[in-house]
Amino acid sequence: MAEFEASRGMPAESTIVFGVASDVAVMDRWLPRGLHVSDAGPDRVEAEGDLVPGEGTHEGLFRAQEDQLRVEWGGRDHPDYAGWLQVSDSASGTSEVTVHISLLDEPEGGARSAEVRELLDRSLDRLADEVNRRVEGSG
């Protein structure tokens, strides 16, 4: 099993960042390229793309807990994949996001480790950009 975690400071308070990070309608703007997610009903999403194992669309579990500023997800038909995103307050109107991904079928330090870490870092950069657009658009 391989565990991956990355954190990134965000240019807005935690509730704004959580609002962007938990909004399935805008996730394609910041998730890794090659991954498309859409709403599939309460606590469910559908995922497809180059980064999703197998062919076609796959159903995933999705839970956004506003009171905890936490988003959790996992593959319903791929139970070897799960993750969470946690937003926490920082100083003077900023916040921090931590993303954790568990890949049960990937060996620790496996060949894909560097790729997964890079995807995480790029996604957090794009999330910060999306949060910045939201803040600038409301100001």
C-alpha positions in Angstrom: 0.0 0.0 0.0 1.2 3.5 -0.8 0.2 6.6 1.0 0.7 10.1 -0.5 0.2 13.4 1.2 0.8 17.0 0.2 -0.1 20.4 1.7 -0.4 23.9 0.2 -1.2 27.3 1.6 -4.3 28.9 0.1 -5.0 32.6 -0.5 -8.4 32.7 1.3 -10.1 31.7 4.5 -11.0 28.1 5.1 -14.7 28.3 4.4 -14.1 29.8 0.9 -11.4 27.2 0.1 -13.7 24.4 1.3 -16.5 25.7 -0.9 -14.3 25.5 -3.9 -12.7 22.1 -3.0 -16.0 20.5 -2.3 -17.9 21.8 -5.4 -18.1 18.9 -7.8 -19.1 21.2 -10.6 -15.6 23.0 -10.6 -13.4 20.0 -9.6 -12.3 19.5 -13.2 -10.6 22.9 -13.1 -8.2 21.7 -10.4 -8.1 17.9 -10.3 -5.3 16.2 -12.3 -5.6 16.5 -16.0 -7.0 13.2 -17.3 -9.5 12.9 -14.5 -13.1 14.0 -15.0 -15.6 13.9 -12.1 -19.3 14.5 -12.1 -22.1 14.5 -9.6 -24.0 11.1 -9.5 -26.4 11.8 -6.6 -26.1 12.0 -2.8 -22.7 11.0 -1.6 -21.7 9.7 -5.1 -19.6 10.9 -8.0 -18.7 9.4 -11.4 -15.1 9.4 -12.5 -13.6 8.8 -15.9 -10.5 9.6 -17.9 -6.9 8.5 -18.4 -6.2 8.3 -14.7 -9.1 6.0 -13.8 -8.3 2.3 -14.1 -10.3 0.3 -16.6 -12.6 1.6 -19.3 -15.7 3.8 -19.0 -17.2 5.6 -16.1 -16.7 4.4 -12.5 -18.8 5.2 -9.5 -17.1 6.7 -6.5 -18.1 7.6 -2.9 -18.0 11.3 -2.0 -18.7 13.0 1.2 -18.2 16.7 2.0 -18.4 17.6 5.7 -18.7 21.4 5.9 -18.6 21.4 9.7 -15.2 19.7 9.6 -14.0 21.4 6.4 -13.2 17.9 5.1 -13.9 16.0 1.8 -13.5 12.3 1.6 -13.7 10.0 -1.4 -13.1 6.5 -2.6 -13.7 4.2 -5.5 -16.9 2.3 -5.1 -16.0 -0.2 -7.8 -12.3 0.3 -7.1 -12.0 -0.1 -3.3 -8.2 0.0 -3.5 -8.4 3.8 -3.9 -9.4 6.4 -1.2 -8.5 9.9 -0.1 -9.4 12.9 1.9 -8.8 16.7 1.7 -8.7 18.8 4.9 -8.9 22.6 5.0 -7.5 24.4 8.1 -7.3 28.1 9.0 -3.9 29.9 8.9 -3.0 33.4 9.8 -4.7 36.6 8.5 -7.4 35.3 6.3 -5.5 32.4 4.6 -5.7 28.7 5.1 -4.0 25.4 4.3 -5.2 22.4 2.4 -3.8 18.9 3.0 -4.6 16.1 0.6 -4.0 12.4 1.4 -4.4 9.5 -1.1 -4.2 5.8 -0.3 -3.5 3.4 -3.1 -3.8 -0.1 -1.8 -2.6 -1.8 -4.9 0.5 0.4 -5.3 3.6 -0.7 -3.4 5.3 1.9 -1.2 8.0 3.6 -3.3 6.6 2.0 -6.4 7.2 3.2 -10.0 4.2 5.5 -9.9 5.2 7.3 -6.7 6.9 10.3 -8.3 4.0 10.7 -10.8 1.4 10.6 -8.0 3.3 13.2 -6.0 3.6 15.5 -9.0 -0.1 15.2 -9.8 -0.9 16.1 -6.2 1.4 19.2 -6.2 0.0 20.4 -9.6 -3.6 19.9 -8.4 -3.0 21.9 -5.3 -1.4 24.7 -7.4 -4.5 24.7 -9.6 -6.8 24.6 -6.5 -5.0 27.7 -5.2 -5.5 29.4 -8.6 -9.2 28.5 -8.6 -9.6 29.9 -5.0 -7.8 33.1 -6.0 -10.2 33.5 -9.0 -13.1 33.1 -6.6 -11.8 35.7 -4.2 -10.9 38.2 -6.9 -14.3 37.6 -8.6 -16.2 38.4 -5.3 -14.1 41.5 -4.5 
